[in-house]
Amino acid sequence: MSTMLFDEPGPRARRRMRVATVLGALATVALAVLAVRQFAANGQLDAARWQPYATWPMWRYLLTGLGSTALAAVVSAALAMAFGLALGLGRLSPRRWARVPAAGYVEVVRTVPALLLVYVVLFALPRYGLDLPLFWKLVVPLSVSHAASFAEIFRAGILSVERGQSEAGLAVGLTPGRTMRLIVLPQAARRVLPSIVSQSVGLLKDTSLGFVVSYTELLYSSKVLANYNGLLIQTYIVVALVYLVVNMSLSKLARTLEARRRAVLRRRTTRA
C-alpha cells in the first residue's frame, strides 16, 4: 500500500521539478554573489572587521548565549513532551470528557503562532497579577505551543503499534493502563524518536523569541554584542552560522535515527 499523500509525479512533472530546482539554485547563487560584492564594496569583508571573532572573549560571550538557548530549549522540550504525551493519550481516550478537550486544545493551539503566546505571557498575564520570571516568559509559551505538535507525534506513534500488542497485554492480565505504559508506549517512543528530534529542532529555533522578552539567549546576546562593537553584519552572520551548525547537527541526528529504525524494520521483515 502506498504511503504517499499525493500522486507520484510523471516524467514531465519530474522534468519541470528539475528545471525549477536548477533555476532556484542559480538564483540563490546569484543573490549570494551580489551580497558578497556589496559587502566587499562597503568594506564589510575587511579582515579588521572580522578579527574580533577570532578572540576568545567574543566566543565566550556568544557561547554563554548559546548555553541559555540550550537551557530554554531543553526545559521547554521536557515540559512540552510531558504535556503532549498527556494530550496524545487524551485524544485516544474512550472517555469523551478527556478526548474532546484534548482534541480542541491541539486543533486550536496548532493554529496560534508561538509569538502571539509570548505576547500573551508578556503583556496579558501581568494585568491579572501573574508576572512570570524572565526565563518562564519564554519557556511557558514555547511549551504550550509545541505541546500540541508533540501530542500529534505521540498519538501517531501509539496508533502505529499493532493492535495485537495491546490485546496480548490484556490477555495476560494487565490492566489497560499498564498495557499502555509497559507495552505500547515503549514501542511508540522508539518509532517516533526521529520525529521528536525534528520537532525539537523547530523548538530550538523558536527560542530566538527570547529576543522579545529580553531573555539573554543567543539572538538577544548577538544584538547586545552588535550594539557594543558596531559590527552588526559580522555578528549576525556568525550567529547565523552557529544556528546553522546546531540545527544541521540535530537534523542529521534525526535522519540517522530514522535510517536505523528503517534498517531494523527491514531486518525484522526479512526474518519473518
C-alpha positions, 0 to 999 in steps of 0.5 A, a space after each residue: 500500500 502506498 504511503 504517499 499523500 499525493 500522486 507520484 509525479 510523471 516524467 514531465 512533472 519530474 522534468 519541470 521539478 528539475 528545471 525549477 530546482 536548477 533555476 532556484 539554485 542559480 538564483 540563490 547563487 546569484 543573490 549570494 554573489 551580489 551580497 558578497 560584492 556589496 559587502 566587499 564594496 562597503 568594506 564589510 569583508 575587511 579582515 579588521 572587521 572580522 578579527 574580533 571573532 577570532 578572540 576568545 572573549 567574543 566566543 565566550 560571550 556568544 557561547 554563554 548565549 548559546 548555553 541559555 538557548 540550550 537551557 530554554 530549549 531543553 526545559 521547554 522540550 521536557 515540559 512540552 513532551 510531558 504535556 503532549 504525551 498527556 494530550 496524545 493519550 487524551 485524544 485516544 481516550 474512550 472517555 469523551 470528557 478527556 478526548 474532546 478537550 484534548 482534541 480542541 486544545 491541539 486543533 486550536 493551539 496548532 493554529 496560534 503562532 508561538 509569538 502571539 503566546 509570548 505576547 500573551 505571557 508578556 503583556 496579558 498575564 501581568 494585568 491579572 497579577 501573574 508576572 512570570 520570571 524572565 526565563 518562564 516568559 519564554 519557556 511557558 509559551 514555547 511549551 504550550 505551543 509545541 505541546 500540541 505538535 508533540 501530542 500529534 507525534 505521540 498519538 501517531 506513534 501509539 496508533 502505529 503499534 499493532 493492535 495485537 500488542 495491546 490485546 496480548 497485554 490484556 490477555 495476560 492480565 494487565 490492566 489497560 493502563 499498564 498495557 499502555 505504559 509497559 507495552 505500547 508506549 515503549 514501542 511508540 517512543 522508539 518509532 517516533 524518536 526521529 520525529 521528536 528530534 525534528 520537532 525539537 529542532 523547530 523548538 530550538 529555533 523558536 527560542 530566538 523569541 527570547 529576543 522579545 522578552 529580553 531573555 539573554 539567549 543567543 539572538 538577544 546576546 548577538 544584538 547586545 554584542 552588535 550594539 557594543 562593537 558596531 559590527 552588526 553584519 559580522 555578528 549576525 552572520 556568525 550567529 547565523 552560522 552557529 544556528 546553522 551548525 546546531 540545527 544541521 547537527 540535530 537534523 542529521 541526528 534525526 535522519 540517522 535515527 530514522 535510517 536505523 529504525 528503517 534498517 531494523 524494520 527491514 531486518 525484522 521483515 526479512 526474518 519473518 
